């Protein structure tokens, strides 16, 4: 993602997206709530979500997004290992690159939110993939795709030298992000509002990362690339 104007604008955008996510969450619980889910479960925005419910379950798209989700975890693990390597080599958390430390913070927040929304169920999936009902709001794959691939783009822009290879890697991450989100919609395992919630939350966390990074580098006299 490109650097945004000044060091506060990214945080402002993050706050707006976060507020929009919370608003969507509240509206999902009160607007057009009907029993259209499996086992007669209630779903908000029933008319809109019902249209996407007709897409049905598509194993190809589900399988593809599962594989891309694993790839996202591998990318996240690679950056985590980079942080561990720097910590071991430099023998101080303060000596680890600030952008890697902040990225770790965003990863932890993402994991905590995942655990929270699995415990506090907003919606259940439109299809039953397991014997038990599964939480589906927000789409965790959508959040994962945006947080991992979008922050990876920020890292690539900062760390790789200018050239064709850098641009190709950036385009690949953009493509993976879009394919995973679109594929999750086409797979039929989420309501449309689940995807919308995932997009809002994923980009809120990404802009939070960008804003924190810009604020840190601005206060330390450095400049984000």
Backbone torsions as a table, in degrees:
resi	resn	phi	psi	omega
1	UNK	NA	140.7	-178.5
2	UNK	-71.6	152.2	177.1
3	UNK	-66.9	138.7	-175.6
4	UNK	-101.8	134.3	178.3
5	UNK	6.3	-88.9	-178.9
6	UNK	-117.4	175.9	-169.5
7	UNK	-70.4	-13.2	-179.1
8	UNK	-98.5	-19.7	-172.6
9	UNK	-65.0	-38.1	178.5
10	UNK	-61.8	-41.2	177.9
11	UNK	-66.3	-36.1	177.6
12	UNK	-64.7	-44.0	178.2
13	UNK	-63.0	-41.7	177.6
14	UNK	-58.6	-43.9	179.2
15	UNK	-63.8	-40.5	178.4
16	UNK	-63.6	-45.1	179.2
17	UNK	-64.5	-38.9	178.3
18	UNK	-64.3	-42.7	177.9
19	UNK	-63.5	-40.0	178.3
20	UNK	-64.3	-37.6	177.8
21	UNK	-64.0	-46.2	179.3
22	UNK	-62.7	-40.9	178.0
23	UNK	-61.9	-44.7	178.2
24	UNK	-60.7	-42.9	179.3
25	UNK	-57.7	-45.2	-179.9
26	UNK	-66.3	-42.1	-178.6
27	UNK	-66.7	-34.7	178.1
28	UNK	-59.8	-28.8	-177.7
29	UNK	-88.1	-9.9	-174.9
30	UNK	-128.2	-19.4	-175.8
31	UNK	-96.7	123.1	174.7
32	UNK	46.8	53.2	-179.4
33	UNK	-85.6	120.8	-179.3
34	UNK	-140.7	163.2	179.7
35	UNK	-84.7	82.3	-179.7
36	UNK	-118.2	-2.5	-178.6
37	UNK	-88.5	173.8	176.5
38	UNK	-57.9	146.8	-178.7
39	UNK	55.9	31.4	174.6
40	UNK	63.3	30.7	179.3
41	UNK	-75.5	150.5	-178.4
42	UNK	-82.2	143.3	178.1
43	UNK	-139.5	132.3	176.1
44	UNK	-78.1	164.9	-176.2
45	UNK	48.8	49.1	-171.6
46	UNK	-59.3	-40.2	-178.8
47	UNK	-63.5	-46.9	179.4
48	UNK	-66.5	-50.2	-178.9
49	UNK	-65.1	-31.1	179.1
50	UNK	-63.8	-33.4	177.7
51	UNK	-62.9	-42.7	179.8
52	UNK	-76.0	-23.1	177.2
53	UNK	-62.3	-29.4	-178.3
54	UNK	-70.3	-16.6	177.3
55	UNK	-57.7	-38.1	179.9
56	UNK	80.0	174.7	-178.2
57	UNK	-85.1	129.3	179.8
58	UNK	-123.6	104.7	-176.0
59	UNK	-56.6	-34.7	-178.8
60	UNK	-60.8	-51.6	-177.8
61	UNK	-67.9	-35.4	177.7
62	UNK	-64.2	-46.7	-179.9
63	UNK	-63.4	-41.4	179.8
64	UNK	-62.6	-44.9	-179.1
65	UNK	-68.9	-29.3	175.2
66	UNK	-65.1	-42.8	178.7
67	UNK	-64.7	-43.9	179.1
68	UNK	-66.3	-31.4	175.2
69	UNK	-64.7	-40.2	176.3
70	UNK	-64.6	-40.0	177.8
71	UNK	-61.3	-39.8	177.5
72	UNK	-61.8	-40.4	177.6
73	UNK	-64.2	-36.7	178.0
74	UNK	-64.6	-42.5	178.1
75	UNK	-62.3	-44.7	178.7
76	UNK	-61.8	-41.2	179.2
77	UNK	-63.2	-37.5	180.0
78	UNK	-61.2	-42.7	178.8
79	UNK	-70.8	-34.7	176.7
80	UNK	-63.7	-42.0	178.3
81	UNK	-66.0	-34.8	175.6
82	UNK	-61.0	-42.3	177.8
83	UNK	-64.0	-42.2	178.6
84	UNK	-63.8	-41.9	178.8
85	UNK	-59.7	-46.5	179.3
86	UNK	-64.4	-38.3	179.7
87	UNK	-64.0	-45.4	180.0
88	UNK	-66.3	-43.8	-177.1
89	UNK	-69.8	-40.3	-174.2
90	UNK	-96.0	-10.7	172.5
91	UNK	61.6	26.3	177.4
92	UNK	-161.8	132.9	178.6
93	UNK	-63.7	-29.3	178.6
94	UNK	-69.9	-18.3	-179.8
95	UNK	-91.3	-8.8	176.6
96	UNK	-73.1	140.9	-179.2
97	UNK	-52.3	133.5	-176.4
98	UNK	-59.6	-37.4	-178.5
99	UNK	-67.2	-28.0	177.2
100	UNK	-76.7	-41.1	177.6
101	UNK	-61.4	-47.7	179.6
102	UNK	-64.0	-34.8	176.9
103	UNK	-63.8	-40.3	176.1
104	UNK	-61.4	-38.7	177.6
105	UNK	-61.7	-44.6	179.4
106	UNK	-64.0	-39.5	176.6
107	UNK	-60.4	-43.5	-179.4
108	UNK	-64.1	-43.5	178.2
109	UNK	-60.9	-41.2	179.0
110	UNK	-61.2	-43.9	178.9
111	UNK	-63.3	-43.8	-179.8
112	UNK	-63.4	-40.1	177.7
113	UNK	-66.5	-38.0	176.5
114	UNK	-60.0	-47.0	179.4
115	UNK	-64.2	-39.2	-179.5
116	UNK	-62.7	-48.4	-176.3
117	UNK	-77.0	-11.7	169.7
118	UNK	-81.3	-27.2	178.7
119	UNK	-86.6	-38.3	179.4
120	UNK	-105.6	95.9	-171.1
121	UNK	-81.0	125.0	175.5
122	UNK	-93.4	-49.1	175.7
123	UNK	-136.5	154.4	169.6
124	UNK	-101.3	157.4	-179.2
125	UNK	-57.0	151.1	175.5
126	UNK	-73.2	-13.4	175.7
127	UNK	-132.1	153.8	178.8
128	UNK	-98.0	108.8	179.2
129	UNK	-89.0	-23.3	178.3
130	UNK	-124.6	177.6	178.7
131	UNK	-66.8	-34.6	-179.8
132	UNK	-95.0	153.7	175.7
133	UNK	-68.2	144.6	-178.3
134	UNK	-119.7	141.0	175.8
135	UNK	-65.3	145.9	-177.1
136	UNK	-132.9	-6.2	179.9
137	UNK	-114.0	130.2	-13.6
138	UNK	-76.0	165.7	177.5
139	UNK	-63.0	112.5	-177.6
140	UNK	-66.1	-32.7	177.7
141	UNK	-66.5	-37.1	178.2
142	UNK	-66.1	-45.7	177.8
143	UNK	-60.1	-46.5	-178.9
144	UNK	-60.3	-46.0	-178.4
145	UNK	-59.6	-46.2	-176.6
146	UNK	-69.4	-49.5	-177.2
147	UNK	-60.9	-49.0	-175.4
148	UNK	-72.4	-51.2	-174.7
149	UNK	-73.3	-37.5	179.8
150	UNK	-69.6	-41.3	176.7
151	UNK	-70.4	-28.8	175.4
152	UNK	-65.0	-36.3	177.1
153	UNK	-63.0	-41.7	176.8
154	UNK	-60.1	-43.9	180.0
155	UNK	-64.3	-43.0	179.8
156	UNK	-61.9	-42.6	179.8
157	UNK	-64.5	-29.2	-179.6
158	UNK	-84.1	-35.4	-166.4
159	UNK	-103.7	-30.2	-177.9
160	UNK	-89.2	143.1	177.1
161	UNK	-68.1	154.9	179.4
162	UNK	-61.1	141.5	179.2
163	UNK	157.0	179.3	-176.5
164	UNK	-65.1	-38.6	-179.5
165	UNK	-59.9	-43.6	179.3
166	UNK	-59.7	-46.1	-179.1
167	UNK	-65.2	-38.8	179.2
168	UNK	-63.3	-44.8	179.6
169	UNK	-61.4	-41.5	178.6
170	UNK	-62.7	-45.4	179.5
171	UNK	-63.0	-37.4	179.0
172	UNK	-63.7	-44.3	179.4
173	UNK	-64.9	-39.9	175.9
174	UNK	-60.8	-44.5	-178.8
175	UNK	-63.5	-43.9	178.6
176	UNK	-61.0	-41.2	179.8
177	UNK	-61.1	-49.7	-177.4
178	UNK	-66.1	-44.5	-178.7
179	UNK	-61.5	-40.7	-178.4
180	UNK	-66.5	-42.1	179.8
181	UNK	-66.4	-50.0	179.8
182	UNK	-63.0	-42.0	179.0
183	UNK	-62.4	-34.6	179.0
184	UNK	-67.4	-35.8	175.7
185	UNK	-65.3	-47.4	-176.3
186	UNK	-71.1	-20.9	-179.3
187	UNK	-67.6	-26.1	179.0
188	UNK	81.1	11.2	-178.0
189	UNK	-97.6	4.6	177.5
190	UNK	-136.8	151.4	167.8
191	UNK	-74.7	156.2	-179.0
192	UNK	-60.5	-37.5	179.4
193	UNK	-67.6	-25.1	174.2
194	UNK	-63.4	-42.8	179.8
195	UNK	-67.2	-43.7	178.7
196	UNK	-59.3	-44.0	177.9
197	UNK	-62.1	-40.0	178.6
198	UNK	-64.9	-39.4	178.7
199	UNK	-64.9	-46.7	-179.6
200	UNK	-61.9	-47.4	-178.2
201	UNK	-68.2	-41.1	-179.5
202	UNK	-61.7	-45.9	-180.0
203	UNK	-74.0	-29.5	174.5
204	UNK	-60.6	-42.8	178.8
205	UNK	-69.8	-36.7	179.0
206	UNK	-65.7	-45.6	178.4
207	UNK	-69.3	-28.9	173.9
208	UNK	-62.7	-44.5	177.6
209	UNK	-60.1	-48.5	-179.7
210	UNK	-61.1	-42.6	-178.3
211	UNK	-67.9	-42.4	177.7
212	UNK	-63.7	-39.5	179.8
213	UNK	-64.8	-44.7	179.5
214	UNK	-65.2	-40.3	179.5
215	UNK	-64.7	-43.4	179.8
216	UNK	-63.3	-47.6	-177.4
217	UNK	-70.8	-28.6	176.6
218	UNK	-70.2	-39.9	-179.3
219	UNK	-73.4	-24.1	-179.8
220	UNK	-96.6	3.6	177.5
221	UNK	84.8	5.7	178.1
222	UNK	-96.0	173.1	179.9
223	UNK	-131.9	133.8	175.6
224	UNK	-69.0	143.3	-179.0
225	UNK	-83.8	NA	NA
